[in-house]
Amino acid sequence: MSVVLRAVAASDQGLVRSNNEDAVFVGDRLLVVADGMGGLPAGELASDILVTALADVDVKPDTGEPLQDLIAALETANKRIEEAVADDDARDGMGTTVTTLMLSGDRVAALNVGDSRCYLSRDGELTQITRDDTYVQALVDQGVLSPDDARRHPQRALVTQAVQGGPFRPAGRMVPVRVGDRFLLCSDGLSDYVEDEVIATTLRSYADRQVCAAELIARTLEAGAPDNVTVIVADVEEQ
């Protein structure tokens, strides 16, 4: 049986920021969320460069090697960001996180750098399928912090790598999919301020993707939304 991804995106600059450094792309088989860093306007430029480079993959034929295709596109974006920084010293330090999902046959490739996340909701159970590149995640991995403590840690937003013109190591995996699966891609503006249990309940409770995405943004605004927030809600459906 052939499957497709049906997806919608929603984004909000939040209640504190004066601009939105997140960028998002929803294609036929490719989904991308990028969270820029480096301040106005560099963060917006970095995330836009990355999304533009990855979007090129969506219009190319499926090679059957989606992880390699995504990594190649990330390397292109990284080079363009490096060149943009070289053109203007004010852009020094700019970069972006990324989480991306691409459908290939009956599997998806999930890839991330930084702390933007991808979740899978299957049979009512929520699973985070990306791993944060953050200081606090490293402490959790070492057993120094519990996941609950990490959520409240003052340095929870400190990323240990991003796409910013230098070396980086993306983490990727292939995930078999089936009809009924729901994926969520989000910037940390959601995951840092809305508990996973609330995210899981929201994904289960609203079958309509557009409504579900709006509800996730609403939960973030209720939590104070000190950061930009961007979400993609995608369902695996029979073609």
N, C-alpha and C positions, 0 to 999 in steps of 0.2 A: 504494500500500500504506500502510495506517495503522500508525503506530508508537506505542509507549508507553514510559515510563521505569519500570523496576523498580529500587528503591533500598533500601539499608539504611544505618543510621548507627551509629557507635560513638564513645564519648567517654571520656576518662580525665583525672583532675585532675593526673596526673603524679606524680613522686616528690619534688617540692619544695614545690609550692603546697599551701596548706591548704584551698583552695576551687576551684571550677571556674567561671570567668567566661565560658566558651564557651556558646553556645546553638545548637540545631540544629532544623531542621524538614524533614520528608520528607512531601510531599503527593502528590496524584495526578499533578500535572505540574510542581510547584514544589519546588525543593531550596534550602535556605539553611543556611549556616554563618556564625555571628557570633562574634567574639572581643572580649569586653568589656574595657574599660580604665578605670582610675580607682580601683582598689582595692576591697576588701570594704566594703560590699556594692554599691557604685555600679556596678562593672563588670558584675556579674551583672544588675543592673536594666537597664542600657543595652542589653545584648545581648538580654534578654528582651523589652523594648519593641520593638526592631527586628524580631525574629522574629515577634512577635504581629501587627505591622502588615503585614508581608509575607505572612503566612499567609492574610490576608483575600483576597488576590488569587487564591489557589488554588481557592477555592470559587465564584469568579465565572466567567461564560462567557468563552471565548477571544475576545478582541476582534480578534485578528490583529495587534495592536500591542504585543507583550509588553514591549519595552524601555520604552515610554512608561508602561505599567501599573506596571512595577517602579519606575521613577523616581518616579512619583506616590506609591507606597507608601513609598518611602524618605523622601520629603519629609514625609509624615505622621509617620513614626517620628522624624525629626529634630525636628519641632515638639514631639512628646511628650517627647522627651529634654530639649529646651530648657525645657519647663514643669516637668519633674521637678527639674531643677537649680535653677530659680527657687524651688521649694517648699522646698529644703533646701540651705543653703550647703555642707554636708559633701559634697554631690555635685558640687561645682564641678570641672570637668575630666573628668567621666565621659564616655565615648563608646564606640563599638564599630566594629570593622571589619565588612565583610560581603562574602561572595561568594555569588552566587545564580545558579541556572540554571532556566529555565522553558521547557517544551516548548510549541510552537505549530505545529501541522501537522507538517511534516517538517523543522522547524528548531528550534533552541533559542536563547533569548536568554541571554547570559552577561553578568553585571554585577558589578562589584566596587568597593569603596572600602577602601583600606588594603592589608594584606599577606596576607589570607586568599586562597587560590588555588583556581582550577579548572583541571584538566588533562583532556585527551582522550587516551585510548589507542585507537589505530586501527591495525589490521594489525600489532600489536606495537610500534608507534612511539608514544612519549609526547610530547605537545605541551602546553606551558603556554599556555592561551588567555586568561588574565588577566595584567595587568601590575601588579607591586607598586607601591604608593604609599609608597616608602621613600627615605630619604636615600641608602642604598647603591645602590639601583636607578638613582637619578639620576646617581650617579657612574659606574655601568656604562654608562648611555646616553651620557655625555660621553666615554667612553673612558678615564676615570681609573682604574677598577678593572676587572679581569676578573670574570666570574661566579664563578669559584672563589674569588678574593680576597674577593668580596662575602660569600660564605657564612661566612667566618671573621672578618669585620670586627666589631670590638666594638660598633659602632652599627648592626648589621644589623636590629635590631628597632625602630629609630626610624622611625615612620610619619610621612608628610608630610601626610596627611589622614585623617579618620575621620568617622563620623556622630556628632556630639556637640553638636548644637544651633546650629551656625554654618554658614557657607557650605561647600559641598563640591561636587566635580565627579565624579560617577560615570563610570567607563569601561565602555562596553557594546559588544557586537558580536553579530551573528547568525551562527550556525554551522549549515550543513546537516548533517543526521544520516542515518545509515543503520544498518540492523540489524547488530549486532555491535560497535557503538561502546560504549566504557566510559568513563564520566566519574568523576573524583575531585574532590570538593570538600574542602578541608581548612583548618584554622587553621594558623598558622605554627609551632605546636607540633610538627607533622610536618615541614613543608618546611624549617625552619631546622636540623633535626638529622638528617634522613634524606636521603641523596643521591638525586637524581632517578633515577639508574640503579637503585638499590634499589627505589624506588617503582615504576618501570616493570616490573622483574622480578616484583615482588609482584603487580601488577595482571594480568600475563600468566599467572602460575603458578597462581592460585586462581580457578577458574571460579565457585565458590560465593561469592556476594557477602558473606554474613555471615562466612565464614571469611576472605575477603580483607580485610575491614575489621578483623577481629581481628588478623590478621597485621601490618597496617600499624601498629596500636597497639603491638603487641609489638616491632616494629622501633624505635619511638620509646622505649619503656621500656628497651630494650637500649642505646640511645644516652644514657641518663641522664635523659631526660624532665624537664628543669627547668621546663617550661611545661605548661599544659593542652594537651591534644591532642584534636581532633575530626575525624572523617572521615565522608564519605558516599561510598559506592560505588554507582554507578548504571549500569545496562545498558539500551541501546536494543533493544527487542524488538518483533517483529511483534505487533500487537494480536490 
